[in-house]
Amino acid sequence: MRPDVLEICLIAGVCTWGFRFLPTRFDLDRLAPHGLAARLLNALGPAAIAALFVTGAAPELARPWAAQGPLAAGVLGTALTWAVSRSVVLATLAGSAAYGLILALAG
């Protein structure tokens, strides 16, 4: 493995660990409910999900429009399941299943 790739992986791993571990070490009960720190912590989850989505969808979007059926099915399955159930787990599973099904049918 190239040293620069390994370095990037290590930096990403340490940052991910920090985002997950460090909030468990702070006394979050003392935060003001609408303060800056509370708003920042509340925004981290959706921001991480959006970053993962963009990272995963970017290569798909570079393909021709006709080949984007699996991505469209996955996004639609996730959004519809979330709208009905408000369950992150069910929405993730439904989106993954829709993506895999359309990918298998198209292949």
C-alpha positions as CSV (number, residue, x, y, z in Angstrom):
1,M,0.0,0.0,0.0
2,R,1.3,3.5,-0.8
3,P,2.3,5.5,2.2
4,D,0.1,8.4,1.3
5,V,-3.0,6.2,1.2
6,L,-2.1,4.6,4.5
7,E,-1.6,8.1,6.0
8,I,-5.0,9.2,4.8
9,C,-6.6,6.0,6.2
10,L,-5.0,6.5,9.6
11,I,-6.0,10.1,9.8
12,A,-9.6,9.2,8.9
13,G,-9.6,6.4,11.4
14,V,-8.3,8.6,14.2
15,C,-10.8,11.3,13.4
16,T,-13.7,8.8,13.3
17,W,-12.6,7.3,16.6
18,G,-12.4,10.8,18.1
19,F,-15.9,11.8,17.0
20,R,-17.3,8.6,18.5
21,F,-15.2,8.3,21.7
22,L,-14.6,11.8,22.9
23,P,-18.3,12.8,23.4
24,T,-18.6,9.9,25.8
25,R,-15.9,11.5,28.0
26,F,-17.6,14.9,28.3
27,D,-20.3,15.7,30.8
28,L,-23.0,16.5,28.2
29,D,-25.7,16.9,30.8
30,R,-24.3,20.3,31.7
31,L,-24.6,21.7,28.1
32,A,-27.2,24.3,27.5
33,P,-30.0,22.7,25.4
34,H,-29.8,25.3,22.7
35,G,-26.2,26.3,23.1
36,L,-23.5,26.1,20.4
37,A,-22.0,22.8,21.6
38,A,-25.4,21.1,21.8
39,R,-26.3,22.3,18.3
40,L,-22.9,21.1,17.0
41,L,-23.3,17.7,18.5
42,N,-26.9,17.4,17.2
43,A,-25.6,18.3,13.7
44,L,-22.8,15.7,13.6
45,G,-25.0,12.7,12.9
46,P,-26.9,14.1,9.9
47,A,-23.7,15.6,8.6
48,A,-21.9,12.3,8.8
49,I,-24.8,10.6,7.0
50,A,-24.8,13.2,4.3
51,A,-21.1,12.8,3.8
52,L,-21.3,9.1,3.5
53,F,-24.2,9.4,1.0
54,V,-22.3,11.9,-1.2
55,T,-19.2,9.7,-1.0
56,G,-21.1,6.6,-2.0
57,A,-23.3,8.3,-4.6
58,A,-20.6,10.3,-6.4
59,P,-19.2,7.3,-8.4
60,E,-22.7,6.3,-9.3
61,L,-23.6,9.8,-10.6
62,A,-20.6,9.7,-12.9
63,R,-22.1,6.8,-14.8
64,P,-24.6,7.3,-17.7
65,W,-28.2,8.2,-16.6
66,A,-29.5,4.9,-17.9
67,A,-27.3,3.0,-15.4
68,Q,-28.4,4.8,-12.3
69,G,-31.5,2.6,-11.6
70,P,-30.0,0.9,-8.6
71,L,-29.0,4.3,-7.0
72,A,-32.5,5.7,-7.7
73,A,-34.1,2.6,-6.2
74,G,-31.9,2.6,-3.1
75,V,-32.6,6.3,-2.4
76,L,-36.3,5.9,-3.1
77,G,-36.5,2.8,-0.9
78,T,-34.7,4.5,1.9
79,A,-36.7,7.7,1.7
80,L,-40.1,6.0,1.6
81,T,-39.3,3.6,4.4
82,W,-38.0,6.4,6.5
83,A,-41.2,8.5,5.8
84,V,-43.4,5.6,6.9
85,S,-41.5,4.0,9.8
86,R,-39.1,6.7,11.0
87,S,-36.6,3.9,11.7
88,V,-33.1,4.3,10.5
89,V,-32.5,0.6,10.6
90,L,-35.5,-0.3,8.5
91,A,-34.8,2.6,6.1
92,T,-31.2,1.5,5.6
93,L,-32.2,-2.2,5.1
94,A,-34.9,-1.2,2.6
95,G,-32.6,1.0,0.6
96,S,-29.9,-1.6,0.5
97,A,-32.4,-4.3,-0.5
98,A,-33.9,-2.1,-3.3
99,Y,-30.4,-1.2,-4.6
100,G,-29.3,-4.9,-4.5
101,L,-32.5,-6.1,-6.2
102,I,-32.3,-3.6,-9.1
103,L,-28.6,-4.2,-9.5
104,A,-29.2,-8.0,-9.6
105,L,-32.1,-7.6,-12.1
106,A,-30.1,-5.2,-14.3
107,G,-27.0,-7.4,-14.3
